[in-house]
Each structure stands twice: as C-alpha cells, then as structure tokens.
Amino acid sequence: MQSVIIKKQIGQTLQDILDLKNYSKIGVLVDTNSENLCLPKIINTIPEFEVLRVEAGEKFKTLETCQMIWEQLTNMNFDRHSVLIVLGGGVLGDMGGFCASTYKRGIDFILVPTTLLSQVDASVGGKLGVDFMGFKNHIGLFREPTATLISSDFLSTLPVRELRSGYAEVIKHSLIADQGKWNSLNKKGLDEQNWEDLIDFSFQFKSGIAETDPYEGGVRKILNFGHTIGHAVESCCLTTDTPLFHGEAIAVGMVAESHVSYQKGMLKQDDLNEIASYIKDIFGKEEQLPETDSILQWVIQDKKNKGNRILMALLDGVGRAVWDIEVNENEIRNSLDYYRSL
C-alpha cells in the first residue's frame, strides 16, 4: 500500500522518504507551470536531482510526450533503482506515472499533486495513462505510486478557473456518496469553501473506494458519474480553439447525467433542479457546447461500454449512485437538450 501524506508543508516528509529509500538517482518531472510555480516550494528539500521537462496541457498528454520523457530518463542514465517525482496536476501525474511504470519495466515514482483536481481525484487510485487518437486515457494501466504527498499550500499557485475545475470532482463525490456533504457544499460559493476539509473528504472517500475495488470491477464505477457525457464533451473540445478544463466538462456531464437519472425515475425533479442550479452558479453555462451528434460519437467509444450498450453510473437519489445502467441515445439527447435549456 502506498504512503499518503496530507499536510500543509510536505518538504520534510519528501526528504525523509528519499533518505529512507537511498535511490541511485532522483528525477523531478515538471511542466512549464509547475516548474515556475511549484518547484521553488520544495527545491531545497530534495537532494541532488535531475529536472525532466515537458509542455503543460491536456493536448500534450500523448505517447509523443511519453517518448520525450523516456528519452530524458535514458539520456540521464536512470536505472531501475531510480525514482521519479512527478510534480504537477492530473495530466502530468497520469502521464508521469505511466512513463515511470513502463521505463525499464517500472521504477518507483512519487506523486506530488499541485492542483485541486489532482489532489482530490487524479492522484488517487492508481490509474495512469495518456490520450490516444483523441480518446481520453485510452492507453494506460493501474499502478500505485510509492507515495503521494498532498499539500494545500500549492493551491495558492492556481488561477480561479483551475481551482473551480477541481471542485467539480468534490461536487461529484458528495452527490454519489454523501448527501450531508452535498447539503453543506451547495450553500457556499467557491470562495467560501474550506479546502483542507474538502481535500481530506474527497481523498479519503476515493481512496477507500479504490482500495475496495482497485481494478474497477464493481463499486469503483460510481466514480464515473458525470464522466461518460463529460469526457465526450471534453474530447470534442480538445482540438478546438477553446478546449474545456476537465472539471468544466464534468460539470456539463453531471447536469446531463443527473437528467438521465431523472428520466429513469431515479432522481426527483427538485433534486435535479437543485443540482443543475448549483453547478450553473459555480461554472456558468457552456454556451459553445458541441453538436449532440458529435458528443454521441464520443459516448459510443467510452471505455465503460460493453458491446453496443452504453453504460453509465447514475444517481439513485442524492448521495447514492449505481453503476452499469444501460442508457439509450434518446435519453442522452434529452439530457443535452435539458442542459442547453438552462
């Protein structure tokens, strides 16, 4: 089991882990954002290390970027007794962990997630991978890091849009598992939230689910609520001039899939309206939503589908979710019409 530390300052903890393991070589993988904003916060606590650099952004979450990382590891003579510290958000964590797990059949890696999204979601559960042919996380594997070190101190480096994107996953966790937390969240705006509390809530919830079902064979599938339609919307926008952040697309997906839950008689009208109203208050409404037919083409390719059946995790009331619910195209069309009507 990986070591998970959640505290304000993580520098000493990181140094202790590195001293204990006595690695032959230490690398820190950064992107253009995390090198400038986050590396200075921990640079004095790491022994001699090499910096590996990639560009920031989802569009660089590709096998081509992985090749650049593997080349840097090779050129710097990293062996199987080395460690890669991945300092960045969810994109870098997924990709850096994937590269470490496949380099020389696997070297240790330590995740230091620096965005809210990565702290409450992407760094939890051992899912690693990259996008391929436009499909989100199409190539990947499951492998836990040696350690995950989470510090709310990094949130001060984030623009509001990035913080809001991560908040989508906190909303999701409350909707699928904790009605009391949802009732607390939806009475507060983004700037009124207690981030330390929410990081702990989301991390503990998701890590518990992932430990129970590490390879997503059952209950872990509830974490996909909002992600079937959300990933499709995100994929549609990925190559446009105005790509959406992950959480922004998942916000669309949660509203739409709440409406699918309503159509199936699983969610009350009042609860649907409350969910849609709060998400719209926080995220606004995505006015440049792709055409429904385009979204459907991506939905049909979703990893959760089985054969020709579109399968979703849906709400069974607020605070409870069920998985592998078959959904038809007409229900998806209706849900997107509902979102557009808000």
BELPESUL-V227726 format. One record per residue. N is the residue number from 1. RES is the residue in one small letter. BURIAL is # if it has 9 or more other C-alpha atoms within 8 Angstrom, else .. Layout:
[[N & RES & BURIAL] [N & RES & BURIAL]]
This chain:
[[1 & m & .] [2 & q & .] [3 & s & .] [4 & v & .] [5 & i & #] [6 & i & #] [7 & k & #] [8 & k & .] [9 & q & .] [10 & i & #] [11 & g & #] [12 & q & .] [13 & t & .] [14 & l & #] [15 & q & #] [16 & d & .] [17 & i & .] [18 & l & #] [19 & d & .] [20 & l & .] [21 & k & .] [22 & n & .] [23 & y & #] [24 & s & .] [25 & k & #] [26 & i & #] [27 & g & #] [28 & v & #] [29 & l & #] [30 & v & #] [31 & d & #] [32 & t & #] [33 & n & #] [34 & s & #] [35 & e & #] [36 & n & .] [37 & l & #] [38 & c & #] [39 & l & #] [40 & p & #] [41 & k & .] [42 & i & #] [43 & i & .] [44 & n & .] [45 & t & #] [46 & i & #] [47 & p & .] [48 & e & .] [49 & f & #] [50 & e & .] [51 & v & .] [52 & l & #] [53 & r & #] [54 & v & #] [55 & e & .] [56 & a & #] [57 & g & .] [58 & e & .] [59 & k & .] [60 & f & #] [61 & k & #] [62 & t & #] [63 & l & #] [64 & e & .] [65 & t & #] [66 & c & #] [67 & q & .] [68 & m & #] [69 & i & #] [70 & w & #] [71 & e & .] [72 & q & #] [73 & l & #] [74 & t & .] [75 & n & .] [76 & m & .] [77 & n & .] [78 & f & #] [79 & d & .] [80 & r & .] [81 & h & #] [82 & s & #] [83 & v & #] [84 & l & #] [85 & i & #] [86 & v & #] [87 & l & #] [88 & g & #] [89 & g & #] [90 & g & #] [91 & v & #] [92 & l & #] [93 & g & #] [94 & d & #] [95 & m & #] [96 & g & #] [97 & g & #] [98 & f & #] [99 & c & #] [100 & a & #] [101 & s & #] [102 & t & #] [103 & y & #] [104 & k & .] [105 & r & .] [106 & g & #] [107 & i & #] [108 & d & #] [109 & f & #] [110 & i & #] [111 & l & #] [112 & v & #] [113 & p & #] [114 & t & #] [115 & t & #] [116 & l & #] [117 & l & #] [118 & s & #] [119 & q & #] [120 & v & #] [121 & d & #] [122 & a & #] [123 & s & #] [124 & v & #] [125 & g & #] [126 & g & #] [127 & k & #] [128 & l & #] [129 & g & #] [130 & v & #] [131 & d & #] [132 & f & #] [133 & m & .] [134 & g & .] [135 & f & .] [136 & k & #] [137 & n & #] [138 & h & #] [139 & i & .] [140 & g & #] [141 & l & .] [142 & f & .] [143 & r & .] [144 & e & #] [145 & p & #] [146 & t & #] [147 & a & #] [148 & t & #] [149 & l & #] [150 & i & #] [151 & s & #] [152 & s & #] [153 & d & .] [154 & f & #] [155 & l & #] [156 & s & .] [157 & t & .] [158 & l & #] [159 & p & .] [160 & v & .] [161 & r & .] [162 & e & #] [163 & l & #] [164 & r & #] [165 & s & #] [166 & g & #] [167 & y & #] [168 & a & #] [169 & e & #] [170 & v & #] [171 & i & #] [172 & k & #] [173 & h & #] [174 & s & #] [175 & l & #] [176 & i & #] [177 & a & #] [178 & d & #] [179 & q & #] [180 & g & .] [181 & k & .] [182 & w & #] [183 & n & .] [184 & s & .] [185 & l & #] [186 & n & .] [187 & k & .] [188 & k & #] [189 & g & .] [190 & l & .] [191 & d & .] [192 & e & .] [193 & q & #] [194 & n & .] [195 & w & .] [196 & e & .] [197 & d & .] [198 & l & #] [199 & i & #] [200 & d & #] [201 & f & .] [202 & s & #] [203 & f & #] [204 & q & .] [205 & f & #] [206 & k & #] [207 & s & #] [208 & g & .] [209 & i & #] [210 & a & #] [211 & e & .] [212 & t & .] [213 & d & #] [214 & p & #] [215 & y & .] [216 & e & #] [217 & g & .] [218 & g & .] [219 & v & #] [220 & r & #] [221 & k & #] [222 & i & #] [223 & l & #] [224 & n & #] [225 & f & #] [226 & g & #] [227 & h & #] [228 & t & #] [229 & i & #] [230 & g & #] [231 & h & #] [232 & a & #] [233 & v & #] [234 & e & #] [235 & s & #] [236 & c & #] [237 & c & #] [238 & l & #] [239 & t & .] [240 & t & .] [241 & d & .] [242 & t & .] [243 & p & #] [244 & l & #] [245 & f & #] [246 & h & #] [247 & g & #] [248 & e & #] [249 & a & #] [250 & i & #] [251 & a & #] [252 & v & #] [253 & g & #] [254 & m & #] [255 & v & #] [256 & a & #] [257 & e & #] [258 & s & #] [259 & h & #] [260 & v & #] [261 & s & #] [262 & y & #] [263 & q & #] [264 & k & .] [265 & g & .] [266 & m & #] [267 & l & #] [268 & k & #] [269 & q & .] [270 & d & .] [271 & d & #] [272 & l & #] [273 & n & .] [274 & e & .] [275 & i & #] [276 & a & #] [277 & s & .] [278 & y & #] [279 & i & #] [280 & k & #] [281 & d & .] [282 & i & #] [283 & f & #] [284 & g & .] [285 & k & .] [286 & e & .] [287 & e & .] [288 & q & .] [289 & l & .] [290 & p & #] [291 & e & .] [292 & t & .] [293 & d & .] [294 & s & #] [295 & i & #] [296 & l & #] [297 & q & .] [298 & w & #] [299 & v & #] [300 & i & #] [301 & q & .] [302 & d & #] [303 & k & .] [304 & k & .] [305 & n & #] [306 & k & .] [307 & g & .] [308 & n & .] [309 & r & .] [310 & i & #] [311 & l & #] [312 & m & #] [313 & a & #] [314 & l & #] [315 & l & #] [316 & d & #] [317 & g & #] [318 & v & #] [319 & g & #] [320 & r & #] [321 & a & #] [322 & v & #] [323 & w & #] [324 & d & .] [325 & i & #] [326 & e & .] [327 & v & #] [328 & n & .] [329 & e & .] [330 & n & .] [331 & e & #] [332 & i & #] [333 & r & #] [334 & n & #] [335 & s & #] [336 & l & #] [337 & d & .] [338 & y & #] [339 & y & #] [340 & r & .] [341 & s & .] [342 & l & .]]
